[in-house]
Amino acid sequence: MKTISADLHSELERTILARTGRRIRDLAIELRPERVVLRGRTATYYVKQLAQHGVRDVLPHVRLENAIIVGG
């Protein structure tokens, strides 16, 4: 049986990947009691922002730390 946390993690991952066109390498989503943390690498700030909006689509009021690194 899946937990709520596992279901939420899967939903966030699907939403972020769909929004970013899979342009984030090594995407990691950490669900913590007080916030969500995004990690990974991408080439542009635009894609980093798209990932952030993906989280907001699912969890509009959560505290979010976007630690995705932008660069080659």
N, C-alpha and C positions, 0 to 999 in steps of 0.2 A: 504494500500500500504506500502510495506517495504521500509525502507530508505537504503541508501548505507551503512551507519554505521551498521545497523542491519544485512544486508547481509554479510558484511565483518566480523562481529563478529561471525556469524554462520559458515562461511567458515573457520575462524581461529580455532574455537572450534572443528569442524569436523576433520580438519587436525591434530591438536594436539592430540586429542583422538585416532585417527587412528595410529599416529606415536608412541604414548606411550603405546598402548594397554590398555588404560583407567587406567593406574597405578598412576594417580594423583588424590588425594582426594581434594574435594572442589575447583576444578579449577575455577578461575575467570580471565577473560580477560578484562582489562580496555583499551579502545581506547581513547587516549587523542590526542589533536591536535599535540603535539610535540613528542609523543612516544606511544608505546604499553607496558603495564605492565602485567606481568603474576604473579598470586598468586595461592597458593595451597600447598599441602604437598605430598611428595613422599619418598620412602625408599632409593633411590639411586641417586647419582649425574648423573649417566648415563641417567636416565629417565628425570631429570631436563634438561639435555642437549638435549635430543630428543625433548622436548617441544619447546625449543629455535629454533631448526632446523625446526620444524613445522611452526613457525612464519616466518622464513626466506624463506620457500618454497612459501608462499603466498605474503609476503612483504619483498623482499630481501634487501631493502635499508632503512628500517625504524629504528629509534632509539628504542632499546628494553631494558627494565628493567626486568630481570628475578628474581623475588622475591619469587620463589617457595622454600619452606623450606624442607630441606632434614633431615630425621630422623624418628625414630619409633614413 
